[in-house]
Amino acid sequence: MRRSIRAVLGSVSAAAVCAAAPMAVADGCGLFVNGVNYTGRNGCVLLGDDAPRDFENDTDSVVTIYADATCGGIATEVLSPHDSGPYTGKSMIIS
């Protein structure tokens, strides 16, 4: 019984850290592009010029990256949940 209570408390503590600091860089909490937290953004998100960026997707969402600034045309990259790497694009959609 004590082990299950500890497991529940550990999970609640981890969730509290993610929720308490949504704009801070925390391991395992959110979508980060060059260290900036984009968690909770909806629709087309403008990233700026077509420069390489470091993406860290520590969410259960798929991130689609576009060369076009309006999230139009063919996607240049699709970042799976809990995946990371350097990608180039001007905009993204988080779904």
C-alpha positions as CSV (number, residue, x, y, z in Angstrom):
1,M,0.0,0.0,0.0
2,R,2.8,2.4,0.9
3,R,4.5,1.8,-2.5
4,S,1.3,2.6,-4.4
5,I,0.8,5.8,-2.5
6,R,4.4,6.8,-3.2
7,A,3.9,6.1,-6.9
8,V,0.8,8.3,-7.0
9,L,2.5,11.1,-5.1
10,G,5.5,10.9,-7.5
11,S,3.2,11.2,-10.5
12,V,1.3,14.1,-9.0
13,S,4.6,15.8,-8.1
14,A,5.9,15.5,-11.7
15,A,2.6,16.9,-13.1
16,A,2.7,19.8,-10.6
17,V,6.2,20.8,-11.8
18,C,5.1,20.8,-15.4
19,A,1.9,22.8,-14.7
20,A,3.6,25.2,-12.2
21,A,6.3,26.4,-14.7
22,P,4.7,26.3,-18.1
23,M,7.1,29.0,-19.5
24,A,10.2,27.6,-17.9
25,V,12.4,25.0,-19.6
26,A,11.7,21.8,-17.7
27,D,12.7,18.3,-18.8
28,G,9.8,16.3,-20.1
29,C,7.3,19.1,-20.1
30,G,6.2,20.5,-23.3
31,L,7.3,21.6,-26.8
32,F,10.5,23.6,-27.0
33,V,12.0,25.3,-30.1
34,N,15.5,26.7,-29.4
35,G,14.6,26.6,-25.7
36,V,11.4,28.6,-26.0
37,N,8.3,26.8,-24.6
38,Y,5.5,26.6,-27.2
39,T,3.3,24.4,-25.1
40,G,-0.4,25.2,-25.3
41,R,-0.2,27.1,-28.6
42,N,-2.9,26.3,-31.2
43,G,-3.3,26.7,-34.9
44,C,-0.4,28.0,-37.1
45,V,2.6,29.2,-35.1
46,L,5.0,31.5,-36.9
47,L,8.6,30.7,-36.2
48,G,10.3,33.4,-38.2
49,D,12.9,33.0,-40.9
50,D,13.8,29.6,-42.5
51,A,16.7,28.9,-40.2
52,P,17.6,25.6,-38.5
53,R,16.1,25.2,-35.0
54,D,16.4,22.6,-32.3
55,F,13.0,21.1,-31.6
56,E,12.2,19.0,-28.4
57,N,8.7,17.6,-28.4
58,D,8.1,16.2,-24.9
59,T,4.3,16.0,-25.5
60,D,1.8,13.5,-26.9
61,S,1.2,15.8,-29.8
62,V,2.5,15.7,-33.4
63,V,4.2,18.8,-34.7
64,T,4.1,19.5,-38.4
65,I,6.8,22.0,-39.7
66,Y,6.3,24.0,-42.9
67,A,8.7,26.0,-45.1
68,D,5.8,28.4,-45.7
69,A,5.1,31.1,-43.1
70,T,1.3,30.4,-43.2
71,C,1.5,26.6,-42.6
72,G,0.6,26.0,-46.2
73,G,1.8,23.7,-48.8
74,I,3.7,20.5,-48.2
75,A,5.1,19.9,-44.7
76,T,8.9,19.8,-44.6
77,E,9.0,17.7,-41.4
78,V,6.7,15.9,-39.0
79,L,7.9,15.6,-35.5
80,S,6.4,12.7,-33.6
81,P,5.5,12.8,-29.9
82,H,8.6,12.6,-27.6
83,D,11.0,13.2,-30.5
84,S,13.6,15.8,-31.0
85,G,16.1,17.1,-33.5
86,P,17.2,20.0,-35.7
87,Y,14.6,21.1,-38.3
88,T,14.2,24.0,-40.7
89,G,10.9,25.8,-41.2
90,K,9.0,29.1,-41.0
91,S,5.9,27.8,-39.2
92,M,4.4,24.8,-37.4
93,I,1.1,23.3,-36.4
94,I,0.8,21.4,-33.1
95,S,-1.9,18.7,-33.2
